Amino acid sequence: MSDLPDNIKALQEKFRPRFEAQDARMASLAAAAFAAELANAEVTHDLPIDEALALHAAEAEKYS
């Protein structure tokens, strides 16, 4: 980023708060969608806890 012209750096700094706010909103929406998906999930079979946690981690990784 240091090799960018000063006017481009200034624009980036001007819009940084907006972009950071948008990133936060998108992360919040993604978390809410994931929570809704989990809340509406139907249990189809029982799993040992280690398998369930591995599946959960894999699913959560999709949204991060």
C-alpha positions in Angstrom: 0.0 0.0 0.0 2.9 2.4 0.6 3.6 2.6 -3.2 0.2 4.1 -3.8 -0.2 7.8 -4.7 -1.1 10.1 -1.8 -4.5 10.9 -3.3 -5.4 7.2 -3.4 -4.2 6.7 0.2 -6.3 9.7 1.3 -9.4 8.3 -0.4 -8.8 4.9 1.3 -8.6 6.6 4.7 -11.7 8.7 4.0 -13.8 5.6 3.2 -12.2 3.2 5.7 -14.8 3.8 8.4 -17.6 3.0 5.9 -15.9 -0.2 4.7 -15.2 -1.3 8.3 -18.8 -0.7 9.2 -20.0 -2.6 6.2 -17.7 -5.5 7.1 -19.2 -5.5 10.6 -22.7 -5.5 9.2 -22.0 -8.3 6.8 -20.3 -10.4 9.6 -23.4 -9.8 11.8 -25.7 -10.9 9.0 -23.7 -14.0 8.3 -23.7 -14.9 12.0 -27.5 -14.4 12.1 -28.0 -16.5 9.0 -25.9 -19.3 10.5 -27.7 -19.1 13.8 -31.1 -19.3 12.0 -29.9 -22.3 10.0 -28.8 -24.0 13.2 -32.1 -23.1 14.9 -34.1 -24.6 12.1 -31.9 -27.7 11.8 -33.6 -31.1 12.1 -31.8 -33.8 14.1 -31.7 -36.8 11.8 -29.3 -39.1 13.7 -27.3 -39.1 16.9 -23.5 -38.6 16.7 -20.8 -39.0 19.2 -19.7 -35.6 20.5 -16.3 -35.6 18.7 -18.0 -36.3 15.4 -20.6 -33.7 16.0 -18.0 -31.0 16.9 -16.0 -31.8 13.8 -19.1 -31.4 11.6 -20.0 -28.2 13.4 -16.4 -26.8 13.0 -16.5 -27.7 9.3 -19.9 -26.0 8.8 -18.8 -22.9 10.8 -15.7 -22.6 8.6 -17.9 -22.1 5.6 -19.2 -18.8 7.1 -15.9 -17.4 8.4 
